[in-house]
């Protein structure tokens, strides 16, 4: 099993990229982990939002195979406690999938095609975060749930 974080666009803030890098190293102690960054759509100033989402959606779907379990990090997704998220992930590990792909979309969200392909939508909070900040929050939570699954003392209930 491998976990993939599929994200749109480069990480612009140094503190975010450093934090994601640190948690990525920690995650890799538990499981194979890869971050795939698809390029931002260019020349979007006069492009309708629907077109931006559609183009980005095609790029996202081009990185996903039929054998992947796809989880969208989406504001309208289901919220989990850390222990419930860990439990859900443990069950996902037992499925006959090669990869679990977590997807962070761009600032406008996901196209209908990406929503249709998703196996699950997950929300990290009812609060709104930039798609850049979600990278760091997700990386930390992934490390936290893997710590819970493996009985490490990182999480305290």
N, C-alpha and C positions, 0 to 999 in steps of 0.2 A: 504494500500500500504506500502511496505517495500522496502528499498534500501539496497542492499548487495554489498560490495566490496569484490571480490574474488581475492586473490593474491597468488602468488607462492613464497614459501620460507619465512623464518623469516626475519624480518627487522633487519639488522645488526648494524645500526648506532643509537645510543641513541637519538641524536637530531631529527632524522626522526621519531622514534617511539613516542617520546614525542610530537612532532608537530601533528602527526596523531591522537594521543590520545586527544589532546586539541580540534582539529577541530571535532573529532567524538562526543565529548560532546556537542559542539555547534550545530552540525547537528541534534542530538537527541532531541533538543528543538523543532524542526520542524517536524520530521518524524522518524519512526522506522528505525534504521540503525544498520547493523551488518557487521563485518569484518570476513571473513572466510579465513584462511591461509592453503593452501595445502602444504605438505612437498616437499622440493626440491628432485629431482631425485638423487639417490646416485650412486656412482661409475661410473661417466660419463667421466672420463679421456680418455678412449679409445672408448667410445660409439659415434657412428655417430650422428650428429646433428639431422637428421631426426628422429632417434629413440628416442632421448631425447624429441623432440617436440611431438612425438606420445604418449609417456608415460605420459608426462605432460598433453597433450590434453585429455587423458582418465580420468585423475584425475579431470580436470576442468569440463568435461561433466558429471562426476559422481556427481557433486555438483549443476547441473542445472536441473530444471524440465521443462517439456513441457509447463507449464503455466507461465514461466518466460519470461520477455523481456530482452534480452541479448545484452549488449553494450560492445564491445571490445575497450580498450584503446590501440590504434594502430597507429604507425607513419604514416601509409598510410590512416588513417581515415579522415573524414571530420572535418575541423576546424570550430569552432563557436566563435562568440563574446560572451561575458558573457550574454548579454540580449537575444541573439538568442538561446543560450544554455538553458537559463531559460524558454523561450517560448517553446522550444522542450520538455523540461521536464514536463512542465504544461500539454501539450498535452498527454504525456506518462502517467501521473497520471490519466487521464480520460479513459485510456484503461482498459479493463476487465482482467488485469493481477494482480497476487498477489505480485510479486516482480519485481523490476528492478535490474538486476545483472550487475555490471560493473566489467570487468575482466582485470587484469593486469597479463600478462604472464611473463615467465622467460626471461633470456637474449637472447634467440634465437627466441622469438616471438611465434606464435601460429601454431598449426598443421592445416592441411587442414580441418579436421573434425570440429575443433573449429570455423574456419572461416565459414564453411557451416552452423553451428548452429546459428551464430550471426545474430541479427536483425539489428545491426548498428555498424559501426566502427567510433570511435571518436579519433581525434588527439588533444592533448593539445597544440601543437606547431609544427612548422617546425624544431625547434631545437631538438637535440637528448638528452634525459635524461636517466639515469640509471633506471631500473625498480624499484629500491628502492626509488629514488627521486620522481618518478611519484606518489607514494603513498601519499606523503605529498602535492604535487601540486594538485592532484585530490581532496584530502580531503578539502583543502582550497577552491577550485573552487566549490565543492558541497555545502559547507557552503555559499559561495557567491551567488550562483544561488538561493538557498532556501531563502536567505535574500531578493533578488530581488523579488521573487515570493510573499513573505509575506510582502513586502513594508517596510522592515527594512532599516535603513540608512547606511548599510555596504558598498554598492556599489555606486560609484559616476560616472555618465556619463558626 
